Amino acid sequence: MHIRLEQPKDFREVENLTREAFWNVYRPGCTEHFVLHQYRTNPDFIPELDFVMEDGDKVIGHVMFSKAKLICDDGSQKDSWTFGPISIHPDYKRKGYGLKLLQYALEKAREMGVGFLCMEGNIEFYRHAGFGLASQMGIHYHAEPRDAEVPYFLAQELIPGWLQSNGITEATYCPPKGYFVADENPEAFETYEATFPQKEKALMEGQLPQFCQSCGMPLTRTEDCGTNADGSTNFDYCQYCYQDGRFL
């Protein structure tokens, strides 16, 4: 296995890899590949921390890093960092490659002076790379109650003592705006998604809770979802709000 910086010739292959890695994992379908597609021109993107992992001449893994912000209790902002998406080809998952790629990238980030990382993920995996619950470090997640111990919101000081040396005892983390590009530009995302081979979306056990974007009804079964004009399932709206490609 070889890890190197991503190059422009890799872009489409990496985006397809990301799509394969995330499809139906957190939601029906995925948007992570579009986030990556748009993020390379974002000023928060860090090209020096944009890595691919190869098996021979095949790209089997990818991770990117981004600048972020911590909002302190006095209203001031401090520079911070995050990473993701991190992707491993489905054929190579659960073989240690994801951890190897991440550990390599974290060491490169530390060498660049990246002192503190926040991210959303599964503690059972990321604890092996040194991450712990951010709430235990006094860092709160923007979308959860301040006193909540958020199990998926993780953090790590890559440089020991970084929080203290920057005068941070408590702060709130907000993910970079660029991570929400698919939600903010749904038509652009659909146009981009249409350039890939069609894949079947599905509600799966273990996904994040899905809700109708019109009425808020939980979508727990395919039967709860609306339908598009071609009869396919629409996973954004429920059957009571959206049928046959139109709102009721």
NORDA-V356819 format. One record per residue. N is the residue number from 1. RES is the residue in one letter. PSI is psi in radians with two decimals (999 if undefined). OMEGA is omega in whole degrees, 0 to 359 (none if undefined). Layout:
BEGIN
<<N,RES,PSI,OMEGA> <N,RES,PSI,OMEGA>>
END
This chain:
BEGIN
<<1,M,2.49,182> <2,H,2.37,178> <3,I,2.31,181> <4,R,2.99,175> <5,L,2.52,174> <6,E,2.52,177> <7,Q,2.77,181> <8,P,-0.58,180> <9,K,-0.30,181> <10,D,-0.23,195> <11,F,-0.92,184> <12,R,-0.72,180> <13,E,-0.71,180> <14,V,-0.68,178> <15,E,-0.67,177> <16,N,-0.69,175> <17,L,-0.80,180> <18,T,-0.73,178> <19,R,-0.78,180> <20,E,-0.68,184> <21,A,-0.58,186> <22,F,-0.08,187> <23,W,2.15,178> <24,N,0.30,180> <25,V,-0.94,182> <26,Y,-0.31,181> <27,R,2.90,173> <28,P,2.18,187> <29,G,-2.62,174> <30,C,2.89,178> <31,T,-0.03,186> <32,E,-0.59,180> <33,H,-0.58,177> <34,F,-0.68,175> <35,V,-0.85,179> <36,L,-0.78,180> <37,H,-0.72,182> <38,Q,-0.45,192> <39,Y,-0.41,185> <40,R,-0.35,177> <41,T,0.08,179> <42,N,2.39,180> <43,P,-0.31,178> <44,D,-0.26,181> <45,F,2.44,181> <46,I,1.66,184> <47,P,-0.44,179> <48,E,-0.17,179> <49,L,0.81,181> <50,D,1.68,193> <51,F,2.57,170> <52,V,2.64,174> <53,M,2.32,182> <54,E,2.52,166> <55,D,1.77,190> <56,G,-2.15,178> <57,D,0.26,181> <58,K,2.22,176> <59,V,2.10,183> <60,I,-0.06,179> <61,G,2.75,180> <62,H,2.55,171> <63,V,2.49,176> <64,M,2.71,179> <65,F,2.75,182> <66,S,2.63,169> <67,K,2.66,178> <68,A,-3.07,181> <69,K,2.55,167> <70,L,2.29,178> <71,I,1.98,183> <72,C,2.89,184> <73,D,-0.43,179> <74,D,0.09,179> <75,G,-0.20,179> <76,S,2.78,181> <77,Q,2.48,177> <78,K,2.47,176> <79,D,2.44,175> <80,S,-3.01,183> <81,W,2.83,174> <82,T,3.10,176> <83,F,2.87,179> <84,G,2.69,5> <85,P,2.63,170> <86,I,2.24,189> <87,S,2.43,171> <88,I,2.34,180> <89,H,2.42,182> <90,P,-0.58,180> <91,D,-0.25,184> <92,Y,0.09,181> <93,K,2.70,178> <94,R,0.56,177> <95,K,0.15,177> <96,G,-0.04,184> <97,Y,-0.65,180> <98,G,-0.76,179> <99,L,-0.70,179> <100,K,-0.77,179> <101,L,-0.78,182> <102,L,-0.78,180> <103,Q,-0.68,176> <104,Y,-0.82,183> <105,A,-0.69,179> <106,L,-0.69,179> <107,E,-0.72,177> <108,K,-0.68,178> <109,A,-0.75,178> <110,R,-0.75,179> <111,E,-0.50,179> <112,M,-0.10,180> <113,G,0.16,175> <114,V,2.04,188> <115,G,-0.47,188> <116,F,2.28,181> <117,L,2.39,169> <118,C,2.61,178> <119,M,2.87,175> <120,E,2.25,182> <121,G,-3.09,182> <122,N,2.04,182> <123,I,-0.52,182> <124,E,-0.47,174> <125,F,-0.89,191> <126,Y,-0.29,175> <127,R,-0.46,179> <128,H,-0.29,177> <129,A,0.18,174> <130,G,0.11,182> <131,F,2.61,175> <132,G,3.14,180> <133,L,2.21,182> <134,A,-0.58,182> <135,S,-0.50,179> <136,Q,-0.15,176> <137,M,0.09,181> <138,G,0.28,180> <139,I,2.17,186> <140,H,2.67,180> <141,Y,2.35,189> <142,H,-0.50,187> <143,A,0.17,181> <144,E,2.75,177> <145,P,2.53,187> <146,R,-0.57,183> <147,D,0.12,183> <148,A,2.49,170> <149,E,1.66,190> <150,V,1.99,189> <151,P,-0.36,183> <152,Y,-0.06,182> <153,F,1.95,190> <154,L,2.79,180> <155,A,2.84,178> <156,Q,2.37,169> <157,E,1.90,175> <158,L,-0.53,175> <159,I,1.90,183> <160,P,2.34,179> <161,G,0.12,184> <162,W,-0.75,181> <163,L,-0.86,181> <164,Q,-0.72,182> <165,S,-0.35,177> <166,N,0.19,175> <167,G,0.47,183> <168,I,2.01,173> <169,T,-0.64,174> <170,E,2.51,179> <171,A,2.91,179> <172,T,2.35,181> <173,Y,2.33,173> <174,C,2.20,179> <175,P,2.61,178> <176,P,2.47,182> <177,K,-0.58,182> <178,G,-0.32,179> <179,Y,-0.24,184> <180,F,0.35,187> <181,V,-0.59,180> <182,A,-0.63,178> <183,D,-0.61,183> <184,E,-0.37,182> <185,N,1.12,186> <186,P,-0.60,180> <187,E,-0.72,178> <188,A,-0.68,178> <189,F,-0.79,181> <190,E,-0.68,177> <191,T,-0.76,178> <192,Y,-0.80,182> <193,E,-0.56,181> <194,A,-0.20,179> <195,T,-0.08,180> <196,F,2.78,174> <197,P,2.48,182> <198,Q,2.39,175> <199,K,2.64,182> <200,E,2.20,174> <201,K,2.63,181> <202,A,2.55,168> <203,L,2.23,185> <204,M,2.64,175> <205,E,2.39,179> <206,G,-0.14,177> <207,Q,2.85,172> <208,L,2.63,178> <209,P,2.37,180> <210,Q,2.44,182> <211,F,2.61,174> <212,C,2.25,182> <213,Q,-0.05,177> <214,S,-0.95,185> <215,C,-0.22,179> <216,G,0.10,180> <217,M,2.34,176> <218,P,2.40,177> <219,L,1.70,184> <220,T,-0.28,178> <221,R,2.72,177> <222,T,-0.59,181> <223,E,-0.36,178> <224,D,-0.34,190> <225,C,2.79,176> <226,G,-3.08,180> <227,T,2.53,175> <228,N,3.05,182> <229,A,-0.50,181> <230,D,0.09,179> <231,G,-0.12,179> <232,S,2.83,182> <233,T,2.38,173> <234,N,1.98,186> <235,F,0.04,180> <236,D,-0.44,185> <237,Y,2.71,180> <238,C,2.95,182> <239,Q,-0.36,181> <240,Y,-0.28,180> <241,C,-0.46,190> <242,Y,2.03,178> <243,Q,2.47,177> <244,D,0.64,174> <245,G,0.29,179> <246,R,2.71,177> <247,F,2.48,181> <248,L,999,none>>
END
